[in-house]
Structure formats: C-alpha cells, structure tokens
Amino acid sequence: MLKTIKLAVQVIWAGCMLILGTAIGASYGFTRYGIGGTFALGFVGLCLGALVAAAPEMALEILVSGIW
C-alpha cells in the first residue's frame, strides 16, 4: 500500500513539473517572442521540467537554500 502511494505521488509530481515547466516557458515565449518563442521556450520549459521531475530533492534544496 505504501509503495502504491509513493508511486502515485511520484507520478503526480512528475506530471505537474512537466506541465508547469512547459506552461511557463510557452507563456513567456508567447509574450516576448510570439508564436516561434512559444514553441522554443515551451520545449526548453519541458526539458527543465523533466530535470526537476527527475531530481525533486535537488529542486527543493535549491528553493529552500535560496540560491536564486
């Protein structure tokens, strides 16, 4: 039961990070560069979202430590 819950949380986390990264990249690209920027920065956001989804500990550490 615990493994199932852990897997569900990981899948939800990965999906949310991919969608969030893509949405942020696409919206920024559209407001700054038009339709071409939407596709380009949407893809960049997707790649960064995949990195965050793959290593959630690193992403949370960056947020907590305040490096940015």
C-alpha positions as CSV (number, residue, x, y, z in Angstrom):
1,M,0.0,0.0,0.0
2,L,2.8,2.4,0.9
3,K,4.6,1.6,-2.4
4,T,1.5,2.4,-4.3
5,I,1.0,5.8,-2.6
6,K,4.7,6.6,-3.2
7,L,4.4,5.8,-6.8
8,A,1.2,7.8,-7.2
9,V,2.9,10.8,-5.6
10,Q,5.9,10.5,-7.9
11,V,3.7,10.3,-11.0
12,I,1.7,13.3,-9.9
13,W,4.9,15.3,-9.1
14,A,6.5,14.4,-12.5
15,G,3.3,15.3,-14.4
16,C,2.9,18.6,-12.6
17,M,6.5,19.6,-13.2
18,L,6.4,18.8,-16.9
19,I,3.1,20.7,-17.3
20,L,4.3,23.6,-15.2
21,G,7.6,24.0,-17.0
22,T,6.0,23.8,-20.4
23,A,3.3,26.3,-19.5
24,I,5.7,28.8,-18.0
25,G,8.1,28.5,-21.0
26,A,5.3,28.8,-23.5
27,S,3.6,31.7,-21.9
28,Y,6.9,33.6,-21.5
29,G,7.8,32.8,-25.1
30,F,4.5,34.0,-26.4
31,T,4.5,37.3,-24.6
32,R,8.1,38.1,-25.6
33,Y,8.7,36.5,-29.0
34,G,5.4,35.4,-30.5
35,I,4.4,32.0,-31.8
36,G,8.0,30.9,-32.5
37,G,9.1,31.7,-29.0
38,T,6.1,29.7,-27.7
39,F,7.4,26.5,-29.3
40,A,11.0,27.2,-28.5
41,L,10.7,28.2,-24.9
42,G,7.9,25.7,-24.3
43,F,10.4,23.0,-25.3
44,V,13.0,24.5,-23.0
45,G,10.5,24.5,-20.2
46,L,9.6,20.9,-20.9
47,C,13.3,19.9,-20.6
48,L,13.8,21.8,-17.4
49,G,10.5,20.4,-16.0
50,A,11.9,16.9,-16.8
51,L,15.1,17.7,-14.9
52,V,13.1,18.9,-11.9
53,A,10.8,15.8,-12.1
54,A,13.8,13.5,-12.2
55,A,15.5,15.0,-9.1
56,P,12.9,16.5,-6.8
57,E,15.4,16.6,-3.9
58,M,17.7,18.9,-5.8
59,A,14.8,21.2,-6.9
60,L,13.5,21.5,-3.3
61,E,17.0,22.1,-2.0
62,I,17.5,25.0,-4.4
63,L,14.2,26.5,-3.4
64,V,14.9,26.1,0.4
65,S,18.5,27.4,0.3
66,G,17.6,30.5,-1.7
67,I,20.4,30.2,-4.3
68,W,18.1,32.0,-6.8
